[in-house]
Amino acid sequence: MPPIERFTPITPHLAISPTVSVVVPAMNEAENLPHVFATLPQWIDEIVLVDGNSVDDTVAVARRLRPNVKIVTQTGKGKGNALAEGFAACTGDIIVMIDADGSTDGHEIISFVGALMTGADFVKGSRYASGGGSDDLTFSRRFGNRVLTGIVNKMYGTQYTDLCYGYNAFWSRHLDVLDLDCDGFEVETLMNIRAAKGGLKVHEVPSHERDRIHGESNLHVVRDGLRVLRTIMREWRRQPAPPRPEPAAAPAADRGVA
């Protein structure tokens, strides 16, 4: 069992020893960051903000809100590239990815971390799981997501309820399985498929998506939907990943839960 000083209090009845990094890809989100950062639990060990060369005060606002925030200046373009660069900069045992527009609630991070601590390798937020929901899904986005989710479940033998959602968490040791090599919003689909192909234990937790607070989304339903579909087909043609060996069962205390 790790020494007591390695544990971080989460609630009066729960403490964990793994460290937690939160990655926030952002471009021109200065108005939204105060809300986003206010929802992040104080027990998080590291916040990595990936700045997509913003022309507003995104970086300055982030530093004012959290002086210890780690700023990564994106060298490429797109959300997929931003996440890959953010993940590479993380030092935590657990990595959580959230959006910078205020649509994802940092208070839910405890559910993601809890699922990882009890045996999951990769945890997906789901707006369709019991207790989840969305204030932002249009008919076209909902329909497209449902169709694409059905295709992935059929092709890859998964039972996902929500494919295209940007709230996920995983153990950093599985970065090699995810191996992000895409640029756009198809990154969530790519991660979900590679987690399944890599034999990771995937668990869904309910999540409620809220409306973007300020600004306009860069998501384009038809264009990005086609990119997701191409990603699904490309991954189907790729050589399947070798199955990961089953880890030996360990008592909860040995996994850093108290």
Secondary structure, DSSP 4 states (H G I P E B T S, - for coil): ---GGG-EEEETTEEE-S-EEEEEEESS-TTTHHHHHHHS-TT--EEEEEE---SSSHHHHHHHH-TTPEEEE-SS-SHHHHHHHHHHH--SSEEEE--SSS-S-GGGHHHHHHHHHTT-SEEEEESSSTT-EESS--HHHHHHHHHHHHHHHHHH----S-SS---EEEEGGGHHHH-----STTHHHHHHHHHHHTT--EEEEE-EEPPPSSS-----HHHHHHHHHHHHHHHHHSPPPPPPPPPPP--GGGGTB-
